[in-house]
Amino acid sequence: MSNIDYMAIADRLAADIVSGRMRQGERLKPQRIFAYEAGIAVSTASRVYSELIRRGLVVGEVGRGTYVRSGAPPLATPLVEPTAAPVDLELIFPVLPEHTGLLAESLGALCGSPGFVEALRPVGAAGTPKARQDAAQFLTRPGWEPDPEGILFAGNGRQAIAGVFSALAKPGDRIGVEALTYPVAKGVAQRLGISLVPIEMDGEGMRPEALAAAHATTPLSAVYLQPSLHSPTGVTMSPARRQAMADVISRLGIPAIEDGVYAFLVDDPPLVSLLPDQIILIDSMSKRLAPGLTLGLVAAPRGLSSRVANALRSGAWSPAGLPLAAAITWMKDTRMAKIIAAKRADAQLRQRLARAALQPMEVNGDPRAYHLWLPLPETWRAEGFVAEALRQGIALTPGSAFAVTSGHAPNGVRLALAAPAPADLVEAVRRLRSLIETGPQAAAE
């Protein structure tokens, strides 16, 4: 069968998934049965399923089959009654209602300031010398002060990741990542033609010896990792693990990319403080402020900053002037410290509420994070659990969304705790606990 034929079949199945005719968590027919019923060769059916996996619409689990992936396609038809507003435990965008007035006040002041006209003009990835100085001061942590000349800006944190990946690796190159990693990083790498190599993790994150072994097998161009409040597992590297990781990265001589987007919730020294000439820090304003008021931040060593700047420019990932000016305004605002302190307290409160509602079940993660990892018993498969939770009005994310290697995701889900009101969060988590306890058979009845 020709490429056009197998792609046409994949397109039809994709349309069924996107439209909601095939539900999230639904199992596809075994390839031999699908091939027989469709009147095609088994090899062609295999290509169809592989194409759906490539598009991120389904996930293949070794020994279990192929399932419609939760959260991948936008659903045209709801899986819950229209009157039942879903509880969002899928996205981590902490916005405290009491701070919206402060944000509006700050934006109003910016619009009336002399700098407003400048903010409407084009701006590059390097911003202005004053913006770089302000951002460097904002990012400064105990034991580490970034070089203002290495500060660069992107439209958001995702674009910062894209720019740094593009600067450090060319198509066909390999970047090491935690075995469970940020889904956007997976998509960025795929579009850039970069292969991500999953590095084994333990209770403190990426294992240094596993990184060294992967590099010895086939050299890596870089390594990307989340040392603090790793998503989805929530684990944080101890000082000893950070030092061991820095020692291995230094010995291997490869650049590292530290994703510090969640690090504002903790006081842990960044990994870059141990190896400032070899590590690029990526940060963003979306979690600190709001998803609609964001800016990507890159702190790069001088030896790498020009490569990253060129990648940001050529990829059209540079920021717009107004968001840059708004973010810089907030970086210098004394109320930023109060907002961060409030979000830290809010995250810890939500952790306590969620953990209490889940008792006596096992949960993993740092109690300072806005998310936690919930392992599932053998009675549940993560994709099916997510689908059933969504039918009950609760959106969450299965481990397969974070797995670098398809079919090798741990059987668990990430619970994002930031969005619902605390009372709604407790109620939703209790419903999840009940769902786990009753099992899939009872849920289907």
LINFENSUL-V758189 format. One record per backbone hydrogen bond with DSSP energy under -1.0 kcal/mol. NH is the residue of the N-H (numbers start at 0). CO is the residue of the C=O. E is the energy in kcal/mol with one decimal. If there is no record, write none. Layout:
# LINFENSUL-V758189
NH:CO:E ; NH:CO:E
This chain:
# LINFENSUL-V758189
5:1:-2.0 ; 6:2:-2.3 ; 7:3:-2.2 ; 8:4:-2.0 ; 9:5:-2.2 ; 10:6:-2.5 ; 11:7:-1.9 ; 12:8:-2.2 ; 13:9:-2.6 ; 14:10:-2.3 ; 15:11:-1.8 ; 16:12:-2.0 ; 17:13:-2.8 ; 18:14:-2.3 ; 20:15:-1.1 ; 21:15:-2.0 ; 24:67:-2.1 ; 25:22:-2.2 ; 27:65:-3.3 ; 33:29:-2.9 ; 34:30:-2.7 ; 35:31:-2.2 ; 36:32:-2.6 ; 37:33:-2.2 ; 39:34:-2.4 ; 44:40:-2.1 ; 45:41:-2.3 ; 46:42:-1.6 ; 47:43:-2.2 ; 48:44:-2.5 ; 49:45:-2.3 ; 50:46:-2.1 ; 51:47:-1.9 ; 52:48:-2.1 ; 53:49:-2.5 ; 54:50:-1.9 ; 55:52:-1.4 ; 56:51:-2.2 ; 58:66:-2.7 ; 60:64:-3.3 ; 63:60:-2.6 ; 64:60:-2.2 ; 66:58:-2.6 ; 67:25:-2.6 ; 68:56:-2.6 ; 75:17:-1.0 ; 83:80:-2.1 ; 86:392:-4.0 ; 88:86:-1.0 ; 88:394:-2.5 ; 98:95:-2.5 ; 99:96:-1.2 ; 102:98:-2.0 ; 103:99:-2.3 ; 104:100:-2.3 ; 105:101:-2.3 ; 106:102:-2.4 ; 107:103:-2.3 ; 108:104:-2.1 ; 109:105:-2.1 ; 110:106:-2.2 ; 111:107:-1.2 ; 112:109:-1.5 ; 115:112:-1.7 ; 118:114:-1.8 ; 120:117:-1.5 ; 126:123:-1.6 ; 131:127:-2.6 ; 132:128:-2.1 ; 133:129:-2.5 ; 134:130:-2.5 ; 135:131:-2.4 ; 136:132:-2.1 ; 137:133:-2.1 ; 138:134:-2.2 ; 140:143:-2.5 ; 143:140:-2.7 ; 149:146:-2.2 ; 150:147:-1.4 ; 151:297:-2.6 ; 152:124:-3.2 ; 153:295:-2.2 ; 154:316:-1.7 ; 159:155:-1.8 ; 160:156:-2.1 ; 161:157:-2.2 ; 162:158:-2.5 ; 163:159:-2.4 ; 164:160:-2.9 ; 165:161:-2.4 ; 166:162:-1.7 ; 167:163:-1.9 ; 168:164:-1.9 ; 171:192:-3.5 ; 172:169:-2.6 ; 174:194:-2.5 ; 175:221:-2.5 ; 176:196:-2.5 ; 178:198:-1.8 ; 180:401:-2.9 ; 185:181:-1.3 ; 186:182:-2.0 ; 187:183:-2.8 ; 188:184:-2.3 ; 189:185:-2.1 ; 190:186:-2.1 ; 191:187:-1.7 ; 193:188:-2.8 ; 194:172:-2.9 ; 196:174:-2.5 ; 198:176:-3.0 ; 201:204:-2.1 ; 204:201:-1.8 ; 206:199:-2.3 ; 210:206:-1.8 ; 211:207:-2.2 ; 212:208:-2.1 ; 213:209:-2.2 ; 214:210:-2.2 ; 215:211:-2.0 ; 216:212:-1.7 ; 217:213:-1.9 ; 220:173:-3.4 ; 222:254:-1.3 ; 223:175:-3.1 ; 224:256:-2.4 ; 229:234:-2.7 ; 233:229:-3.9 ; 236:226:-2.8 ; 241:237:-2.5 ; 242:238:-2.1 ; 243:239:-2.3 ; 244:240:-2.6 ; 245:241:-2.7 ; 246:242:-2.4 ; 247:243:-1.9 ; 248:244:-2.5 ; 249:245:-2.4 ; 250:246:-2.2 ; 251:247:-2.6 ; 252:248:-1.6 ; 255:277:-2.1 ; 256:222:-3.1 ; 257:279:-3.0 ; 258:224:-2.6 ; 259:281:-3.0 ; 264:261:-1.8 ; 265:262:-1.7 ; 272:269:-1.2 ; 273:270:-1.9 ; 277:274:-1.7 ; 278:274:-1.2 ; 279:255:-3.1 ; 280:298:-2.3 ; 281:257:-2.9 ; 282:296:-2.5 ; 284:294:-1.2 ; 288:284:-2.8 ; 292:289:-1.7 ; 295:153:-2.6 ; 296:282:-2.8 ; 297:151:-2.4 ; 298:280:-2.6 ; 299:149:-2.5 ; 303:300:-2.1 ; 304:300:-1.8 ; 307:303:-2.0 ; 308:304:-2.7 ; 309:305:-2.4 ; 310:306:-2.0 ; 311:307:-2.6 ; 312:308:-2.2 ; 313:309:-2.8 ; 314:310:-2.1 ; 315:312:-1.4 ; 316:311:-2.7 ; 323:319:-1.7 ; 324:320:-2.5 ; 325:321:-2.7 ; 326:322:-2.6 ; 327:323:-2.5 ; 328:324:-2.2 ; 329:325:-1.8 ; 330:326:-2.2 ; 331:327:-1.3 ; 335:332:-1.8 ; 338:334:-2.1 ; 339:335:-2.6 ; 340:336:-2.3 ; 341:337:-2.2 ; 342:338:-2.3 ; 343:339:-2.4 ; 344:340:-2.1 ; 345:341:-2.3 ; 346:342:-2.8 ; 347:343:-2.2 ; 348:344:-2.2 ; 349:345:-2.4 ; 350:346:-2.1 ; 351:347:-2.0 ; 352:348:-2.4 ; 353:349:-2.7 ; 354:350:-2.7 ; 355:351:-2.2 ; 356:352:-2.1 ; 357:353:-1.3 ; 360:357:-2.5 ; 363:372:-2.7 ; 365:233:-1.5 ; 368:365:-2.1 ; 371:414:-1.8 ; 372:363:-2.6 ; 373:412:-3.0 ; 375:410:-2.7 ; 379:376:-1.9 ; 384:380:-2.6 ; 385:381:-2.6 ; 386:382:-2.1 ; 387:383:-2.4 ; 388:384:-2.6 ; 389:385:-2.2 ; 390:386:-1.8 ; 391:387:-1.0 ; 392:389:-1.8 ; 393:388:-2.6 ; 394:86:-2.7 ; 396:413:-1.5 ; 398:411:-2.1 ; 400:397:-1.4 ; 401:398:-1.6 ; 402:398:-1.1 ; 403:178:-2.0 ; 407:404:-1.7 ; 411:409:-1.8 ; 412:373:-2.0 ; 413:396:-3.0 ; 414:371:-2.8 ; 415:88:-2.6 ; 416:369:-2.9 ; 424:420:-2.7 ; 425:421:-2.3 ; 426:422:-2.1 ; 427:423:-2.6 ; 428:424:-2.6 ; 429:425:-2.2 ; 430:426:-1.9 ; 431:427:-2.0 ; 432:428:-2.4 ; 433:429:-2.4 ; 434:430:-2.3 ; 435:431:-2.3 ; 436:432:-2.4 ; 437:433:-2.5 ; 438:434:-1.7 ; 442:438:-1.6 ; 443:439:-1.6
